[in-house]
Amino acid sequence: MLFVLTVSTVNVNGLRAAAKKGFVEWLAATKADVVCCQEVRATAEQLPADVVDPDGWFAMHAPSAAKGRNGVAIYSRVEPDEVRIGFGEPEFEDSGRYLEVHLPKVVVASLYLPSGDVGTERQDEKERFMAAFLPYLVELRAKAAAGGREVVVVGDWNIAYDNADLKNWRGNRKNSGFLPEEREWLGRVYTEAGYTDVQRRLDPEGPGPYTWWSYRGQAFDNDSGWRIDCQLATPGLAEKVVDVVVERAAAYDQRWSDHAPVTATYDI
């Protein structure tokens, strides 16, 4: 049976705040079948009812053990066959950075990869996460295939892969998010693990479209952003992507996050 699957991902930059600024209305209006959120920064008990368990959705939350940090969530219109929090690495099991759901034909995962900061423990944490996560991506693809499923890992990858993925690439070559070793690691996700960036499958040249803009200065108005929110799919699913849209707000004052939702449609 053929069907259309629409998956949306967005870093909400604090779901309690986003809910007051427009997230609730956006969720009610979206045509997506699955919505993945990152940087929720709240437990289910701290969130309003229309965000914890909205009508028409099965909601899964994976908060961080560190209060007010990280946190990922997935809303699905179809009840998952299986839900998994974390990817088996003890350091990150309760960090609120990874959540996956197994649907009839596809595994959908919400990822919030650490942001890092050169010369600090945050960058060390990012590197440890990447080292542990790559083999899991390989394992996930193999296990999903054995069960007749494709995979799409969506979220805030916190890495711009090449010059077309950020406006000021020259000025960021020594900054976390565009370091050579980070870009090389993401390249291995494409080659060794065999995932495809579905945005670049449809739009191989760029520039952008950017998905995150700093709140500082005129970054949003000048479209001086980064493309770090991505959907990476296994080849069988990637070849069936028919549309990818970055839902950039019409104006600065209409934003409910510093990231924009990235919504992809797959004709499975």
Protein Blocks (a to p, Z undefined) as FASTA:
>chain_A
ZZddddddddeeiaklmmmnommmmmmmpmbfbdcdehklpafklpcfklmmgghiacdd
dddfbghiahiddddfbdcfbdcedjhiaklmmnopaccdddfkbccddddddebjghia
klmmmmmmmmmmmmmmmmmmmmmmmnopacddedjehpafblmlpfklmlmmmgghiafk
lmmmmmmmmmmnopacfklmmmmnlgajdfbdcfehjllmnopacdfbccdddfklmmmp
cbdcddddfbfklpcbfbdcddddddZZ
